[in-house]
Amino acid sequence: MDEETYDEKIIDMYLDALDRKVPMPNHPDADTAYDLFLKARGFEPEKGRRRDFRFVLRAALAAVIAAALLFGAMVTVQAAGVDVFAK
């Protein structure tokens, strides 16, 4: 069989026979697969609100750290002689 003598029906028959002999398994969605992965590694998967709370807490902590670093840098530059806080 080549490009000119290609018969789609024959390929479909082969694929149907393979599917009857060894059917393709149904794969879980991404969230279910991730939960199964965590269980296999000995972790208990977290559900909804707790995961969201941790995300918000980490984002707030990152914002506070960034603000503290920015303010510290401004104070350092002001101490070095550059007018940062003057109008």
C-alpha positions in Angstrom: 0.0 0.0 0.0 1.3 3.5 -0.9 -0.1 6.9 -1.5 -1.9 5.9 -4.7 -3.4 2.6 -3.5 -4.3 3.7 0.0 -7.6 2.3 1.2 -9.1 3.9 4.2 -11.6 1.1 4.8 -8.7 -1.4 5.3 -7.1 0.8 7.9 -10.4 1.3 9.7 -10.9 -2.5 9.7 -7.5 -3.0 11.2 -8.1 -0.3 13.9 -11.6 -1.8 14.7 -10.1 -5.3 15.1 -7.3 -4.0 17.4 -9.9 -2.0 19.4 -12.0 -5.2 19.9 -9.0 -7.2 20.9 -7.4 -4.7 23.2 -9.7 -1.7 23.9 -8.1 1.7 24.8 -8.6 2.5 28.5 -10.5 5.6 29.5 -8.1 8.1 31.0 -9.1 10.2 33.9 -9.3 14.0 33.7 -6.4 16.2 35.0 -7.8 16.7 38.5 -8.5 13.0 39.1 -5.1 12.0 37.7 -3.4 14.5 40.0 -5.3 13.2 43.0 -4.4 9.6 42.1 -0.7 10.7 41.8 -0.8 12.2 45.2 -2.4 9.1 46.8 0.2 6.9 45.1 3.0 9.0 46.7 1.4 8.9 50.1 -0.1 12.4 50.2 -3.8 13.1 50.8 -5.2 15.3 48.1 -6.5 18.7 49.3 -10.0 19.9 48.4 -11.3 23.2 47.2 -11.3 25.9 49.9 -8.1 25.0 51.7 -6.1 25.0 48.5 -7.6 28.4 47.6 -6.8 29.8 51.1 -3.2 28.7 50.8 -2.9 30.4 47.4 -4.3 33.7 48.8 -2.1 33.5 51.9 1.1 32.9 49.8 0.1 35.8 47.4 -0.4 38.2 50.3 2.9 37.1 51.9 4.7 37.7 48.6 3.1 41.2 48.3 4.1 42.1 51.8 7.7 40.9 51.2 7.9 42.8 47.9 6.6 46.0 49.6 9.1 45.7 52.5 12.0 45.1 50.1 10.9 48.1 48.0 10.6 50.4 51.0 14.0 49.2 52.4 15.6 49.9 49.0 14.1 53.4 49.0 15.4 54.1 52.5 18.8 52.9 51.5 18.9 55.1 48.5 17.7 58.1 50.6 20.5 57.4 53.1 23.0 57.3 50.3 22.1 60.9 49.4 19.4 60.7 46.7 16.2 62.6 47.5 13.6 59.9 47.1 10.9 61.1 49.6 11.1 64.8 48.9 8.4 66.5 46.8 
